[in-house]
């Protein structure tokens, strides 16, 4: 940065050596003031650009930090949800097995009870039919005996049934009834046979009433059992259907959350990497700006010091002494004084091959300022090229900032799109559940 000041001071020495009547110091001061204004303007532009750079760094840093924090919170929430859903699914699967076992047990109980009921009902129907036929035959026999036509009765179908009843009668009545069948008497002793038959009719009627009542109770108990078991089966079936649907929903949710977790972890990792690069870039940019600002400040101080030196009374007096008609000794003294000041500034400007050559020329007893001026012009061209490069880098940085911000916006839009897709998927799952429920 101090190179331009050294150039200006060397040019001052050259202008003085030319011995023109025009004030060369004023011309150099004007040049330095223009240079000072340009450096200040560049500083303002650099400060404005750096302010935008800082804003970009802070803004994107905050966005990335928030995005990472949100992502980490989402990861924690998804992991918690996965654990909860997995535990719930395991519990529901166990309950489903229990409900299926209960339904199977209830169906087996219904099947067994139905088989038993059919067997009991068959026995009732058989005994009831026998009792009904026997009662009919017994009553017919009583009527025939009372009318004295027992012989004809015994030849009828009812008589055949009566004979069967006699065969299966209890020992208490069997002997008298067999004797009646052998004699077929209608006189003495018939009253005794009628009494036996009426007693048997009463017993059969009581037995028929008993089994009919028992059958009615058995039917009622069977119907109650069927109602209870059917209700149990229906409840188990409803629980199986609802919990099957729920375990399916959980399976879909667990798979969806697993994909979401993977995508979120990937996004957080990408954000962390981008944040690290952003911090490095911003830190380096800040360091570069501080270094450039420091060099620029030193250059402005050097320019100001040179202007102050050239505007001093000593410089003016030296210039007056260097006007035409001074002695050769005075002119040489003036040149040497300015050469000495220029040499100090050249040395203060730092290490540079061209500056070393200029310093060597300023130290020589016979200064050839034509060569010095050519070297200054060459270095000025080099500085201009470097300035063009700096401007290009500045434009490149500005472009990179814009492209990075555009990329960040694209990533934000992509995140919004993925969030919307996730919401749509949830809505689709919900709609599918509702349709399944409607079909059920």
C-alpha positions as CSV (number, residue, x, y, z in Angstrom):
1,X,0.0,0.0,0.0
2,X,2.9,2.4,0.7
3,X,4.4,1.7,-2.7
4,X,2.3,4.5,-4.3
5,X,3.5,7.0,-1.7
6,X,7.1,6.0,-2.5
7,X,6.4,6.5,-6.2
8,X,5.0,9.9,-5.5
9,X,8.0,11.0,-3.5
10,X,10.3,9.7,-6.1
11,X,8.4,11.6,-8.7
12,X,8.7,14.7,-6.6
13,X,12.5,14.3,-6.6
14,X,12.3,13.8,-10.4
15,X,10.2,16.9,-10.9
16,X,12.6,19.0,-8.8
17,X,15.5,17.7,-10.8
18,X,14.0,18.9,-14.0
19,X,14.2,22.5,-12.7
20,X,11.0,23.8,-14.3
21,X,9.6,27.0,-13.2
22,X,6.2,25.4,-12.4
23,X,5.7,24.3,-8.9
24,X,6.3,20.5,-9.1
25,X,5.4,20.0,-5.4
26,X,1.9,21.3,-6.0
27,X,1.5,18.9,-8.9
28,X,2.6,16.0,-6.7
29,X,0.4,17.1,-3.8
30,X,-2.6,17.2,-6.2
31,X,-1.7,13.7,-7.4
32,X,-1.4,12.5,-3.8
33,X,-4.7,14.1,-2.8
34,X,-6.4,12.4,-5.8
35,X,-4.8,9.1,-4.7
36,X,-5.9,9.7,-1.1
37,X,-9.5,10.2,-2.3
38,X,-9.4,7.1,-4.4
39,X,-8.0,5.0,-1.5
40,X,-10.7,6.4,0.8
41,X,-13.4,5.6,-1.8
42,X,-12.1,2.1,-2.2
43,X,-12.2,1.8,1.6
44,X,-15.8,2.9,1.7
45,X,-16.7,0.4,-1.1
46,X,-14.9,-2.3,0.7
47,X,-16.6,-1.5,4.0
48,X,-20.0,-1.5,2.3
49,X,-19.2,-4.9,0.6
50,X,-17.9,-6.3,3.9
51,X,-21.1,-5.1,5.7
52,X,-23.1,-7.1,3.2
53,X,-20.7,-10.0,3.6
54,X,-21.2,-9.9,7.4
55,X,-24.9,-9.6,7.0
56,X,-24.8,-12.6,4.7
57,X,-22.7,-14.6,7.2
58,X,-24.8,-13.7,10.2
59,X,-28.1,-14.3,8.4
60,X,-27.1,-17.7,7.0
61,X,-25.4,-18.7,10.2
62,X,-28.6,-18.0,12.1
63,X,-30.7,-19.9,9.5
64,X,-28.3,-22.9,9.5
65,X,-28.1,-23.0,13.3
66,X,-31.9,-22.9,13.5
67,X,-32.3,-25.5,10.8
68,X,-29.8,-27.8,12.6
69,X,-31.6,-27.2,15.9
70,X,-35.0,-27.9,14.3
71,X,-33.6,-31.0,12.6
72,X,-32.0,-32.3,15.8
73,X,-35.3,-31.8,17.6
74,X,-37.2,-33.5,14.8
75,X,-34.7,-36.4,15.0
76,X,-35.3,-36.7,18.7
77,X,-39.1,-36.5,18.2
78,X,-39.0,-39.1,15.5
79,X,-36.9,-41.5,17.6
80,X,-39.3,-41.1,20.5
81,X,-42.2,-41.7,18.2
82,X,-40.6,-44.8,16.7
83,X,-40.0,-46.2,20.2
84,X,-43.5,-45.4,21.3
85,X,-45.1,-46.8,18.1
86,X,-43.0,-49.9,18.2
87,X,-44.0,-50.6,21.8
88,X,-47.7,-49.9,21.0
89,X,-47.5,-52.2,18.0
90,X,-45.9,-55.0,20.0
91,X,-48.7,-54.6,22.7
92,X,-51.4,-54.6,20.0
93,X,-49.9,-57.7,18.3
94,X,-50.1,-59.5,21.7
95,X,-53.7,-58.4,22.2
96,X,-54.5,-59.5,18.7
97,X,-53.3,-63.0,19.4
98,X,-55.3,-63.0,22.6
99,X,-58.5,-61.9,20.8
100,X,-58.0,-64.5,18.1
101,X,-57.5,-67.2,20.8
102,X,-60.6,-66.0,22.6
103,X,-62.6,-66.0,19.3
104,X,-61.4,-69.5,18.5
105,X,-62.3,-70.7,22.1
106,X,-65.8,-69.2,21.8
107,X,-66.3,-70.8,18.4
108,X,-65.3,-74.1,19.7
109,X,-67.6,-73.7,22.7
110,X,-70.5,-72.9,20.3
111,X,-69.7,-75.9,18.2
112,X,-69.6,-78.2,21.2
113,X,-72.7,-76.8,22.7
114,X,-74.6,-77.1,19.4
115,X,-73.5,-80.7,19.1
116,X,-74.6,-81.5,22.7
117,X,-77.9,-79.6,22.1
118,X,-78.6,-81.7,19.0
119,X,-77.9,-84.9,20.9
120,X,-80.1,-83.8,23.9
121,X,-82.9,-82.7,21.6
122,X,-82.8,-86.0,19.7
123,X,-83.1,-87.9,23.0
124,X,-86.0,-85.7,24.0
125,X,-87.8,-86.2,20.7
126,X,-87.4,-89.9,20.8
127,X,-88.6,-90.3,24.4
128,X,-91.3,-87.8,23.9
129,X,-92.6,-89.6,20.9
130,X,-92.5,-92.9,22.7
131,X,-94.3,-91.5,25.7
132,X,-96.9,-89.8,23.6
133,X,-97.6,-93.1,21.6
134,X,-97.6,-95.1,24.8
135,X,-100.1,-92.7,26.5
136,X,-102.3,-92.9,23.5
137,X,-102.3,-96.7,23.5
138,X,-102.8,-96.9,27.3
139,X,-105.8,-94.5,27.2
140,X,-107.3,-96.5,24.3
141,X,-106.8,-99.7,26.3
142,X,-108.5,-98.3,29.3
143,X,-111.5,-97.3,27.1
144,X,-111.6,-100.7,25.4
145,X,-111.5,-102.6,28.7
146,X,-114.2,-100.4,30.3
147,X,-116.4,-101.0,27.2
148,X,-115.6,-104.8,27.3
149,X,-114.0,-104.9,23.8
150,X,-110.5,-105.6,24.9
151,X,-110.2,-108.5,22.5
152,X,-110.8,-106.3,19.4
153,X,-108.5,-103.6,20.8
154,X,-105.6,-106.0,21.1
155,X,-105.9,-106.8,17.4
156,X,-105.6,-103.1,16.4
157,X,-102.3,-101.0,15.9
158,X,-102.8,-99.4,19.3
159,X,-103.1,-102.9,20.7
160,X,-99.7,-103.7,19.3
161,X,-98.3,-100.6,21.0
162,X,-100.0,-101.6,24.2
163,X,-98.4,-105.1,24.0
164,X,-95.0,-103.3,23.7
165,X,-95.8,-101.2,26.8
166,X,-96.6,-104.3,28.7
167,X,-93.3,-105.8,27.7
168,X,-91.3,-102.8,29.0
169,X,-93.5,-102.2,32.1
170,X,-92.0,-102.4,35.5
171,X,-92.1,-105.7,37.4
172,X,-94.7,-104.1,39.7
173,X,-97.2,-104.1,36.9
174,X,-95.8,-106.5,34.4
175,X,-97.2,-109.8,35.8
176,X,-100.8,-108.6,36.0
177,X,-100.7,-107.0,32.6
178,X,-99.2,-110.2,31.0
179,X,-102.0,-112.3,32.7
180,X,-104.6,-109.8,31.3
181,X,-103.2,-110.2,27.8
182,X,-103.3,-114.0,28.0
183,X,-106.9,-114.2,29.3
184,X,-108.1,-111.0,27.6
185,X,-110.8,-111.1,30.3
186,X,-113.4,-108.4,30.5
187,X,-115.2,-109.4,33.7
188,X,-113.8,-109.9,37.1
189,X,-110.5,-108.3,37.6
190,X,-110.9,-105.8,34.8
191,X,-111.2,-103.0,37.3
192,X,-107.9,-103.9,38.8
193,X,-106.3,-103.8,35.3
194,X,-107.9,-100.4,34.6
195,X,-106.5,-99.0,37.8
196,X,-103.0,-100.3,36.9
197,X,-103.3,-98.7,33.5
198,X,-104.5,-95.4,34.9
199,X,-101.6,-95.4,37.3
200,X,-99.2,-96.0,34.5
201,X,-100.8,-93.2,32.4
202,X,-100.3,-90.8,35.3
203,X,-96.7,-91.8,35.6
204,X,-96.1,-91.5,31.9
205,X,-97.8,-88.1,31.8
206,X,-95.6,-86.9,34.7
207,X,-92.5,-88.2,32.9
208,X,-93.6,-86.4,29.7
209,X,-94.1,-83.2,31.6
210,X,-90.7,-83.6,33.3
211,X,-88.7,-84.1,30.0
212,X,-90.7,-81.4,28.3
213,X,-89.8,-79.0,31.1
214,X,-86.2,-80.1,31.0
215,X,-86.1,-79.6,27.3
216,X,-87.5,-76.1,27.6
217,X,-84.9,-75.3,30.2
218,X,-82.1,-76.8,28.0
219,X,-83.3,-74.8,25.0
220,X,-83.3,-71.6,27.1
221,X,-79.9,-72.2,28.5
222,X,-78.6,-73.1,25.0
223,X,-80.0,-69.9,23.6
224,X,-78.5,-67.8,26.4
225,X,-75.1,-69.5,25.9
226,X,-75.3,-68.9,22.1
227,X,-76.2,-65.2,22.7
228,X,-73.3,-64.8,25.1
229,X,-70.8,-66.6,22.9
230,X,-72.0,-64.8,19.8
231,X,-71.6,-61.5,21.6
232,X,-68.1,-62.6,22.7
233,X,-67.2,-63.6,19.2
234,X,-68.6,-60.4,17.8
235,X,-66.6,-58.4,20.3
236,X,-63.4,-60.3,19.6
237,X,-64.0,-59.9,15.9
238,X,-64.5,-56.1,16.2
239,X,-61.4,-55.9,18.4
240,X,-59.4,-58.0,15.9
241,X,-60.5,-55.8,13.0
242,X,-59.9,-52.5,14.7
243,X,-56.5,-53.6,16.1
244,X,-55.5,-55.1,12.8
245,X,-56.1,-51.7,11.2
246,X,-54.3,-50.0,14.0
247,X,-51.2,-52.2,13.7
248,X,-51.2,-51.6,10.0
249,X,-51.3,-47.9,10.5
250,X,-48.4,-48.2,13.0
251,X,-46.4,-50.3,10.6
252,X,-46.9,-47.6,7.9
253,X,-46.1,-44.8,10.3
254,X,-43.0,-46.6,11.6
255,X,-41.7,-47.1,8.0
256,X,-42.6,-43.4,7.1
257,X,-40.9,-42.1,10.2
258,X,-37.8,-44.3,9.5
259,X,-37.5,-42.7,6.0
260,X,-38.2,-39.2,7.5
261,X,-35.6,-39.8,10.1
262,X,-33.0,-40.9,7.6
263,X,-33.7,-37.8,5.4
264,X,-33.6,-35.5,8.4
265,X,-30.3,-36.9,9.6
266,X,-28.9,-36.5,6.1
267,X,-30.2,-32.9,6.0
268,X,-28.7,-32.0,9.4
269,X,-25.4,-33.5,8.4
270,X,-25.4,-31.4,5.2
271,X,-26.3,-28.3,7.2
272,X,-23.6,-28.9,9.7
273,X,-21.0,-29.3,6.9
274,X,-22.3,-26.2,5.1
275,X,-22.3,-24.3,8.4
276,X,-18.7,-25.3,9.0
277,X,-17.7,-24.1,5.6
278,X,-19.6,-20.9,6.0
279,X,-17.8,-20.2,9.3
280,X,-14.4,-20.9,7.7
281,X,-15.2,-18.7,4.7
282,X,-16.6,-15.9,6.9
283,X,-13.7,-16.1,9.3
284,X,-11.2,-15.9,6.4
285,X,-13.1,-13.1,4.8
286,X,-13.1,-11.1,8.0
287,X,-9.4,-11.7,8.4
288,X,-8.7,-10.6,4.9
289,X,-10.8,-7.5,5.3
290,X,-9.0,-6.6,8.6
291,X,-5.7,-7.0,6.9
292,X,-6.7,-5.0,3.9
293,X,-8.2,-2.3,6.1
294,X,-5.0,-2.1,8.2
295,X,-2.9,-1.8,5.0
296,X,-5.2,0.8,3.6
297,X,-5.1,2.8,6.9
298,X,-1.3,2.7,6.8
299,X,-1.3,3.9,3.2
300,X,-3.7,6.8,4.1
301,X,-1.4,7.8,7.0
302,X,1.6,7.6,4.7
303,X,-0.1,9.7,2.0
304,X,-1.2,12.2,4.6
305,X,2.3,12.4,6.0
306,X,3.7,12.9,2.5
307,X,1.2,15.6,1.7
308,X,2.0,17.3,5.0
309,X,5.6,17.1,4.3
310,X,5.2,18.6,0.8
311,X,3.0,21.3,2.1
312,X,5.4,22.3,4.9
313,X,7.3,25.6,4.9
314,X,10.6,23.6,4.5
315,X,9.4,22.1,1.3
316,X,8.3,25.4,0.0
317,X,11.6,27.0,0.9
318,X,13.5,24.2,-0.7
319,X,11.5,24.7,-3.8
320,X,12.2,28.4,-3.9
321,X,15.9,27.6,-3.6
322,X,15.7,25.3,-6.5
323,X,14.3,28.0,-8.9
324,X,16.5,29.2,-11.8
325,X,19.7,31.1,-11.1
326,X,20.5,29.2,-7.8
327,X,23.9,27.9,-7.3
328,X,24.7,24.3,-8.4
329,X,25.3,23.4,-4.8
330,X,21.9,24.6,-3.7
331,X,20.1,22.6,-6.4
332,X,22.1,19.5,-5.5
333,X,21.3,20.0,-1.8
334,X,17.6,20.3,-2.5
335,X,17.6,17.2,-4.7
336,X,19.5,15.2,-2.0
337,X,17.1,16.3,0.7
338,X,14.1,15.2,-1.3
339,X,15.9,12.0,-2.4
340,X,16.6,11.3,1.3
341,X,12.9,11.7,2.2
342,X,11.9,9.6,-0.8
343,X,14.4,6.9,0.2
344,X,12.8,6.7,3.7
345,X,9.4,6.2,2.2
346,X,10.6,3.6,-0.3
347,X,12.2,1.6,2.5
348,X,9.1,1.9,4.7
349,X,7.0,0.6,1.8
350,X,8.4,-2.9,2.3
351,X,10.3,-5.5,0.3
352,X,9.9,-5.4,-3.5
353,X,12.5,-5.9,-6.3
354,X,11.5,-2.7,-8.1
355,X,11.6,-0.7,-4.9
356,X,15.0,-2.0,-4.2
357,X,16.2,-0.7,-7.6
358,X,14.6,2.7,-6.9
359,X,16.2,2.9,-3.5
360,X,19.6,2.0,-5.1
361,X,19.0,4.8,-7.6
362,X,18.1,7.3,-4.9
363,X,21.3,6.4,-3.0
364,X,23.5,6.9,-6.1
365,X,25.7,10.0,-6.4
366,X,24.4,10.6,-9.8
367,X,20.7,9.9,-10.0
368,X,19.3,9.0,-13.4
369,X,15.6,9.7,-12.9
370,X,14.7,8.7,-16.4
371,X,15.3,5.1,-15.4
372,X,13.6,5.6,-12.1
373,X,10.5,7.1,-13.7
374,X,10.4,4.2,-16.1
375,X,10.5,1.8,-13.2
376,X,7.8,3.7,-11.4
377,X,5.7,3.7,-14.6
378,X,6.2,-0.1,-14.9
379,X,5.2,-0.6,-11.2
380,X,2.2,1.6,-11.6
381,X,1.1,-0.6,-14.5
382,X,1.6,-3.6,-12.3
383,X,-0.5,-2.0,-9.5
384,X,-3.2,-1.2,-12.0
385,X,-3.3,-4.8,-13.1
386,X,-3.4,-5.9,-9.5
387,X,-6.2,-3.5,-8.9
388,X,-8.1,-5.0,-11.9
389,X,-7.5,-8.4,-10.3
390,X,-8.8,-7.2,-7.0
391,X,-11.9,-5.8,-8.7
392,X,-12.4,-9.1,-10.4
393,X,-12.0,-10.9,-7.1
394,X,-14.5,-8.5,-5.5
395,X,-17.0,-9.2,-8.3
396,X,-16.4,-12.9,-8.0
397,X,-17.0,-12.8,-4.3
398,X,-20.1,-10.8,-4.7
399,X,-21.3,-13.3,-7.3
400,X,-20.4,-16.2,-5.0
401,X,-22.4,-14.6,-2.2
402,X,-25.4,-14.2,-4.5
403,X,-25.2,-17.7,-5.8
404,X,-24.8,-19.1,-2.3
405,X,-27.8,-17.2,-1.1
406,X,-29.8,-18.4,-4.1
407,X,-28.7,-22.0,-3.3
408,X,-29.8,-21.6,0.3
409,X,-33.2,-20.3,-0.9
410,X,-33.4,-23.3,-3.2
411,X,-32.7,-25.6,-0.3
412,X,-35.3,-23.9,1.8
413,X,-37.8,-24.3,-1.0
414,X,-36.8,-28.0,-1.3
415,X,-37.4,-28.4,2.4
416,X,-40.8,-26.8,2.1
417,X,-41.6,-29.1,-0.8
418,X,-40.6,-32.2,1.2
419,X,-42.6,-31.0,4.2
420,X,-45.6,-30.6,1.9
421,X,-45.1,-34.0,0.4
422,X,-44.9,-35.5,3.9
423,X,-48.2,-33.7,4.7
424,X,-49.8,-35.0,1.6
425,X,-48.6,-38.5,2.5
426,X,-50.2,-38.2,5.9
427,X,-53.4,-37.0,4.3
428,X,-53.4,-39.9,1.9
429,X,-52.9,-42.4,4.7
430,X,-55.7,-40.8,6.7
431,X,-58.0,-40.9,3.7
432,X,-57.1,-44.5,3.1
433,X,-57.9,-45.4,6.7
434,X,-61.3,-43.7,6.4
435,X,-62.1,-45.6,3.2
436,X,-61.0,-48.9,4.9
437,X,-63.2,-48.1,7.9
438,X,-66.1,-47.3,5.5
439,X,-65.7,-50.6,3.7
440,X,-65.6,-52.4,7.0
